[in-house]
Amino acid sequence: MSREEKLAKNTIILSIGTFLPKLAAFITLPILTAYLTKEEYGTYDLITILVSLFLPAVTLQIQTAAFRFLIDARKDEKKVKIIITNIFAFISPISIVALLILYFLLPSGSSETKLLICAYFFVDIYSNNTRQIARGLERNMDYSISAVISALGKMLFAVIFVRYFRTGLIGAVLALLAASTASFTALSIRIHLFRYIDFKLLNFSIIKELLQYSWPLVPNSMSMWVMRVSDRFVVTMFMGITANAVYAVANKIPSILTLAHGTFNMAWLENASIVVNDKDVNEYYSSMFRTILDLVAGLLGLLICAAPLLFQLLIRGDYSEAYAQLPILFLAMFFNCVCSFLGGIYIAHKATLSVGITSTAAATCNLLVDLALIKKIGLYAASGSTLISYLFLMIFRMIDVKKLVAIRYDFKHILLVVGILLIETALCFINRLFSNIFNILFGVTTFFMLNRSFVKVILEKAKQVFCKITS
């Protein structure tokens, strides 16, 4: 199987475990909002935010080291056991201590609710860590099955505990805990996790090596979080909560691109790491840069031409001001996706410090531009600062990554692709019947012209995966 075919296959498999959890969140939303009080739902939302922000910091992102280091050790079972043993030896005590502290820091509530929240966090740490181990061991299908179990579990248990038993916040947290436990248990059994754990192999120098790789990803995670939410805080502070609602709505449609690209990027991280020592790695990375550039531009073009219809279908209420922000945010998401691709090269070369430095610089740029312009141009400062910071991050990484690999860029082609996107966003902004029809024809044609070969490979692999599942 060629590297491109393997990338396409993994993209399809991982998409199963990426999109269903997002779908589950939409399906359970009406149940949660209907049967929880506003205070309870606010607490529930805080829990989900803490999972994405607090837990990676607590574990120092060591689960990412599990994925990257296991790729290199796949053919050596002893090394696999050493890596997995030492990762669990680190996350177990550190998680217990952190969650004990969290218990006392949680807002006022019943002790039962606090215990359930901490229990959910603990299981979720183990679950996420085991999923990264599965990916590192090339068990991507098991990874996706685990995510599917978690998603289905959240929907099922939300119906049981929240809707039927009317247990409120306790039931909502219990649903999260039960789903995460089921997911972790199933994945542990499928990959025979516990046969890899042998505490006789405990080695603090190995833990140190893993943490040296993973800890720079903590500021990266925090910086990317700042880039996503700092605009909201600045808009709310200077323009009020109503303006923030408009800006939040404006982000909904452009963010669809990052959801779609996220699956591809997971598969790319594995491919980039596997080929890191190949003789033709420079040529491969250069080729893949052009492939991802064309793929993201093509997908974004389809999203842009569908934006007028999507805005009418998905957005209710007086949010017409939000539409004007879409063209800027579309371009910002394009640069964001290219940044993620280049970040994969850093991960492959274990240069995680560079990931942290570049993303921190971009987050600082985002905040400074936002604060400098918010009083002068209003919401355009928020969307503009996002665009500028991601463009800055892309250029920064394009230059900086050359320290690791001699990647070549076809600047004429890059300018052509960006030019096409500028035309599409301009037509989207005009938003007239003729311009929208022309944009649809232009966007669809451009997508297939840029991505003929990749679409062919994806369709062939999708057929093979479907036949394997149904056989």
PyMOL commands that set and color helices and strands:
alter all, ss='L'
color gray80, all
select helices_A, chain A and resi 3-35+38-58+62-73+77-105+111-136+140-164+168-190+193-196+199-201+204-214+217-239+241-252+255-274+281-314+320-323+326-348+352-377+379-403+411-430+433-450+452-470
alter helices_A, ss='H'
color red, helices_A
deselect
rebuild
show_as cartoon
